[in-house]
Amino acid sequence: MSATNLWTYNCLDCVTTAKVYLALLEEMQENEVVKFYDELVQPLIVSVMEMMKRGMWVDQQKLEDMKRDYAERINSCTADLRSIVGDSNFNPASNDHLRKVLFEDRGMVSTRETATGKESVDELTIKRLARKYDDPIFEKLLAYRNATKINGTYLTNIFIGKGGRVRSRFLVHGTATGRLSSRGPNFQNIPYEVRQIFCAPPGYVLVEADASQLELRLIAYASNCRRLMEAFANGEDVHLINASAITGKPIDSINKEERDFAKRFVYCQNYGGSPRRISEILFQDAGIVRSIAECEGFVTRLRIAYPEIYSWRDAEFIKAKRTHKIRNEFGRVRVTFARNDDLAGVAYNTPIQSTAADYVNYAFIRLSQRGIQIVNQVHDSIVAEAHEENINEVAAAMKEEMEKPITVFGHTITIPCDVKVGKSWGSEMVEWHPSA
């Protein structure tokens, strides 16, 4: 490229950027988000860039051990599958091989097709076939796919850069609600088993601060749900209360399975899922079989137990349908032209998830400005590195910033924060207390 062409290109780039800026500024003024952008988005960009530059340290011995473990799992599953189908050349990674084994050799019938008209063999189809047909191939096939996915996505292709650290690309604009998203790797979706390879370097520990039941608390205060507000104020187990509402059983007779199901079901419901969609998600994500009719019954019981929540939800839907704009409690605006069930989900979910996201974002900024060495942020939690001599100081600062009182939905509240410390991220971390 000649010097003249380069200067022309650069000038056009500057002019285009200026025009885009003016257009965006006008749109921001129209939506009254200029102050929000100045107070949250710009400082957040700076703090997130510091986190990305820092990265998260990887224990490479643990990584190599995990790679070997998953390679053995893959080989074991492959051998078992070949034994089950009676073909030493069977390739479980080949969809054509799998179609032949399932639909030709075993005579199974698929109810789903790909865009090209072939029988689908995706994960949801395999799970559905496993329900319909009693065949040992499915357990091994799902185990094989899970192992190959984790190995390929998080272990084999992980890039370790300078200082033995992985530097994910965090996006402040990656979601419509304001939650941070990340790529390469996606820290939001890393399985708990894999988290243990992300550690603190020698002489340091990890400190994780996690807002307790943040979205459930916001739902309670947004809707002025008396029963849930009382439960949070009294430190009751909200998941037990929800399980009681769903099953119709007294709280003291709820078992662990019912509590866990209620936790998952209410999570789906909180995101505006219809009974049909909830039924699909429960099965696809957890293998839980609940019919659409059952899910409709559970929703009806929740509506009876928490009428304030559903009245608020209906009002949010009407407002979003009229204005096509949803504003969270910190001033973020989401413009939407979704319709019907999709709009219902967006209208109900956005004020809660977006408010929760910016609650964490503000804490993120404050911690960064205090010099806390943040290395990761996932949903409602922030992870930092602390020198072994400064564990209590850093943990106390994180708890303080995450528990700053906020005024949302007409209530001034404090969200409790759970703090954990440990050498590696995940299950090996232990609770931290101020007296520690």
Buried (B, 14 or more C-beta within 10 A) or exposed (E): EEEEEEEEEEEEEEEEEEEEEEEEEEEBEEBEBEEBBEBBBEBBBEBBEEBBEBBBBBBEEBBEEBBEBBBEBBEBBBEBBBEBBEBEEBEBEEBEBBBBBBBEEEEBEBEEEEEEEEBBBEBEBBBBBBEEBEBEBBEBBBBBBBBBEBBEBBBEEBEBEEEBBBBBEBEBEBBBBBBBBBEEBBBBEBEEBBBBBBBBBEEBBBBBBBBBBBBBBBBBBBBBBEBBBEBBEEEBEBBBBBBBBBBEEEEEEBEEEBBBBBBBBBBBBBBBBBBEBBBBBBBEEEEBEBEBEBBBBBBEBBBEBBBBBBBBBEEBBEBBBEEEEBBBBBBBBBEBEBEEEEBBBBBBBBBBBBBBBBBBBBBBBBBBEEEBBBBBBBBBBBBBBBEEEBBBEBBBBBBBBBBEEBEBBEBEBEBBBBBBBBBBBBEEBEEBEEEE
